[in-house]
Amino acid sequence: MKKCAKCKIEKLLTEFSKDKRKRAGHRTQCKSCINKYYAENKEKRAKYRAENKERSAEYRARPEVKERRKKQRAEYRARPEVKERRTKYSMKYRARPNVKEAMLKSKKKYIANLTTCPKAKEKIAKQRAGYHIKYNGFQPNCVYLIRNLENDKVYVGETIRGELRWKEHLCDLRGNRHQNKLLQEDFDKYGEEAFKWTIMKEFEDEDKSVLLLEEARTIQQFMAEGIELYNLSLTIDQFKMLTENK
C-alpha cells in the first residue's frame, strides 16, 4: 500500500506509475490524480510547450548536447536486452500481413524505377560510384596467391581491388561455381580453413597490363621451380606479353 501525496488516500502500488528516480520506485501521486491534473491543465500545458519549443530546439542544436545524446542512444542500444527487444519487435512488425504487402509493393516499385526512371538510374549510379571510391580506394593493386595449406598447391591472380577479389573467390567457391575446377574440388575436399590469401607484390600503377605481366612472370617462375599450380596455363595474351618484355 502507498499513500498518494495529492488525494491523501492509501492505494495499491498498481495505482502508482513506476519511477526509478524515486526511492520507493513509484511516483508520489496516483494515476487518477495525475490524469485529472493533465485533463484540467490541457490548454496550459499546450501553451507552455509552444512557448518553449524554440528554446528546446536551440538547446538540442548545441554540438555538446548532440554529442551527449548520440552517445547515450548508442550506449542504450548496445545493451543486450535492448538489442533483443528491438530484434523481436522488428520481426513481429515485419510479420504483419499489411507490412509484408507494403514492403513487397515498395520493392516492386523500386525494381520498376531501375529501368524507367532517369532520376533513379542517376541516383543508383552515384551510390555505386561512391561505394567503389570508398572501398576500392583502400584496396591495393597487387598480384596475389591463394595457397592450399594441406598440399601447398597455389593459385596466382592479379587485381586492382585487393582483398575484395579474395572475397569474390570465396563467394564463388562457397556457391560451388568457381571457374577453376581444380581449386573448387580442393575447396570442397579440404574446406575454407585450408586456404590462405596473401599479397605477393603491390603496385601503385592501376595499369592492368602491368599486373597481367607480373602475374604471367610469377606463374612462369613457379612452373620452373616445380611448384604445383591451380592455374592450368598462361593465356595467349600473357605469352605475347612475356615475349615482348623479356
N, C-alpha and C positions, 0 to 999 in steps of 0.2 A: 504493500500500500504506500501511497505517496500523497502528500497534501499539496494542492495547487496553490501557487503564490498569488493567483488572481482571485479565484472564487472561494478560496479557503476550504474547499471540500476534499476529503480524503477519497482517492480513487485508485483503481488498479493501475499497475505500471503500464499495461497495454494502452491506457488512455493518454499516455505521455509519449511524445516523439523522442527517438533516441538522439543523443547529442554527446559525442565523445569528449567535447571540451568541458563538460560538466563533471564534477567529481562523482556524482551518482550515476552518470551515464545516460541521463534523461533530462529533457527540458524542465524548467521550473513551473511552466504553465501547461495546463492540459490542452489537448487538441481542440476541445469545444471552445475554450476561451480564445485560443489563437485564431480559429476560424471566424469567430464572432468579431474579433478585432479587425481582421482582414476585410470582412464584409462591410463593417461600419466605416472603415477608412480607405475604401477603394479609390475614390477620387483624389484624396490627399496623397496617397502613395503614388498614383499615376503622375500627379503634378510634380512630386519630388523627383521621380525618375526622369521626367522630361527636363527639369532644371539642371540635373546633374549629368545628363547624357554627354554633353561636350567635355565636361571636366573629366569624366571617366575615360572618354576616348583619348584625351590628351595624356592621361596617366598611363594608359595601356600602350601608347605610341612611344614612350620613353625606351631607349635602347636597353638600359639595365633591367627594366621591367619585362621587356620582351624576352631577354636572355633568361631571366629567372623563371618566367612562365614556361618557356621552352624546356628548360632543364627539369622543372617539376613534372611536366607532362611526360617527358622521356623516362624519368625515374618511376613514375606511376605505371606507365605502360610496360615497363620492364619487369614488373612483379609477376611471378609465375601464375598466381591466382587470377590476376587481371588478364594476362595473355590467354589463359584457359577459358575465362568467361567470354572474352571478345571472340575467340575462335568458335566457341559453342554458339554464341548469338549469331555470328556471321553465317554459319552452316544452317542454323534454324531459319534465318531470314531468307537465304538463297533457296531453301527447300519449298518456300511458299509457291503455290501454282501461279499466282499473278506476277510474282517477281521473276519466276522462270520464264514466263511468257514475255515479259518486258525485256529481259536480258537477251532472249532469242531474237526478238524483234529488232533490238538495237544492234545486234551482231549482223543480222541480215542487211540492215540499212547501211552499216559500216562497210560491208563487203561490196554492196551495190555502188557506194560512193567511190570506191577504189577505181572503178572503171569508167564512171560517168562524170564525177565532179572534179573540175580542174583544181579547185582550191584544196580538195582532199589529197589529190595527187601531189600537189606542191608541198603540202604540209608533211606528208609521208616521206617525200624526197629529202626535205630538210632534216627530219628526225633521223633518217638513215645516215645522212651525211654527218650529222652531229655525233651519231654513235661511232662511225668509223674514225672520226677525228679524235674522239675521246679514248677509244680503246686501241686503235691501230697506232696512235702516236706514242704509246708506251711500249709497243712491241718491237723487238729488234729485227732487222733484215739479217737472215742467217742461213747457214747450212746446218742441218740438224741430224741427229741419229736417234733411231728407236732401237734399243738393244734388248734382246731376249736374255734375261739373266740366267735362264735354265740351260740353254745350249749355246749362248754367246753369238747368236746369229743377229745380223744388223740390217736395218733399213735406212737408207740415206735419202734425205729430201732437202728441198730448199723452199723458203717462204719469205714474204715481206711482212708477215703478221705474227711472227714469233710463236708464243705458246698457244695462240688461238688456233693455229694449224694443228697442233697436237690434240686439242680438244675436238677438232673436226675428225681426226683419225679415230679417236676414241668413240665418238658418236657413231661412225660408220662400223667400227668393229663390234660395238655393243649391239648394233642393229643387224649384224651379220650381212653387211652389204659392202664391205671394203673391196676396192678394185684389185688389190694384191691378194690373190687367193692363198698363197703360202703364208703370208702374215696373218690372214684370217683363220687359217687352220691351226696355227700355233697359238693364237689368242684363245680360240675355243678350247684347245687342249690344256694350256698352262694357266689361263686366267689373266685378268688385268694386272694383278700384282707382280707378274713375272716380267713386265715390260717397263723400261725406263726411258724417258725422253730427255735428251741433253743437247745443248747447243755446241756445235763443233767450232764454228767460226762466225763472227759477226761482221757486218758490212755497214758503212754509213750510207753508201750509194744504194738507191732503190732500183737500179737498173737490173731488170730481170735476166738479161743476157749474162751479166757478171755472176749472178747466183747460179744460173744453169751451168756455166762453165766450171765453176768451183765444185758443183755437185758432180759433174762428169769426171773431173780430175780425182775427186775423192773415191768415187766408185771404181775408177781405173786403178788407183793406188791400192785399194782394199783387195781387188781381184788379183793384183800382182803379189800381194802379201799372203794370199791364200785364205783371207777372211771370208767366211760364208755369208752371203748376202741374200736378202729377200728381193732386192732389185734384180730382175732376170737378165736385163741387158740395157745398154745405152740406146737412146733414141738416135735417129738419123741426124737430127739437128745437133745433138751433142757430139756425135762423131765428127761432123763438119767443124764444129767449134774447136774441138781438140786438135784437129789437123791444122786449122788456121792459126791457132795460138800455141804452137809448140815452142 
